Amino acid sequence: MNDSTIRLSADTSALTDSLSKIAEEMTAVKDAVSSSATAMRANLDASAKQAEG
């Protein structure tokens, strides 16, 4: 392999690693938002029941 091919291979590997890390972070954010939405829904339900009573 020539220097350009080796450099491209290393760049592609680094990009793949970066994209994988970004995907993991996005999954963590999605999970956090989902948990927050669930908690907000529970709080709203509790508030609505208090308002009814």
GINORGI-V741497 format. One record per pair of residues at least 4 apart in sequence whose C-alpha atoms are under 8 Angstrom apart, sorted by the first residue. I is the first residue (numbers start at 1). GAP is how many residues later the second one is. D is the distance in whole Angstrom. If there is no record, write none. Layout:
<<I:GAP:D> <I:GAP:D>>
//
This chain:
<<1:4:6> <1:5:7> <2:4:6> <3:4:6> <4:4:6> <5:4:6> <6:4:6> <7:4:6> <8:4:6> <9:4:6> <10:4:6> <11:4:6> <12:4:6> <13:4:6> <14:4:6> <15:4:6> <16:4:6> <17:4:6> <18:4:6> <19:4:6> <20:4:6> <21:4:6> <22:4:6> <23:4:6> <24:4:6> <25:4:6> <26:4:6> <27:4:6> <28:4:6> <29:4:6> <30:4:6> <31:4:6> <32:4:6> <33:4:6> <34:4:6> <35:4:6> <36:4:6> <37:4:6> <38:4:6> <39:4:6> <40:4:6> <41:4:6> <42:4:6> <43:4:6> <44:4:6> <45:4:6> <46:4:6> <47:4:6> <48:4:6> <49:4:6>>
//
